[in-house]
Amino acid sequence: MAQMKFCPQCGQQLTSHIIEGRKRPHCAPERGGCGFIDFGQYSLGVGGIVMKSDAAAILLIQRNQEPNRGYWTLPGGFVESSEMAEAAVVRELREETGLHCAVVGLVGFRNRPDPDVNTSYAVFLLRIMGGQLIQGPTDEIIQGGFYTLDQVLTMERLTPLSRELAAAALTGRLCILYAVTVPGMHGRPSVTLFMGNGE
């Protein structure tokens, strides 16, 4: 993984120090730096599970952009640095599918340390609140629609992660973590914590 050479906060040259048991680039205060520590590069993606009202079919899209152009997936995308994950999935669903949705809860999480960036993917269950489904094609999707369990299990070019999640949703095997608002500390805003409901 490529490491930073200069501090993104103050521009000082970073030096390597053992911090929390690992050698890390550090903007050393004793050399006039601000104390920044480079813990590596991370990205967070989100996906949305949207079911028909009878729970017999799930929304899937065929991607028209890389990565995985031409493959079928759950709708979703990347979280911007200025937004919460639950806001990002609602935004991505609206942009890709035209549907206005509300988050019901968190149902899945995947993490993978790739060579140049540590990637995570959070999957939310959503409820349709309005909007009109875009059939495609658009810049983002080739096509989209609702698919039954039989179709999901036999669909070509459906990503393995989306197939696993879709099959779980269509067979009632999802465990839902619900949102709880928790006050922030030290002047920071409140946060959303997803947790089980105790049942």
Buried (B, 14 or more C-beta within 10 A) or exposed (E): EEEBEEBEEEEBEBBEEEEEEEEBBBBBEEEEBEEBBBEBBEEBBBBBBBBEEEEEBBBBBBBBEEEEEEBBBBBBBEBEEEEBBBBBBBBBBBBBBBBBBEBBBBBBEBEEEEEEEBBBBBBBBBEBEEEEBBEBEBEBBBBBBBBEBEBBEEBEEBBEBBBBBBBBBBEEEBEEBBBEEEEEEEEEEEEBEBEEEEE
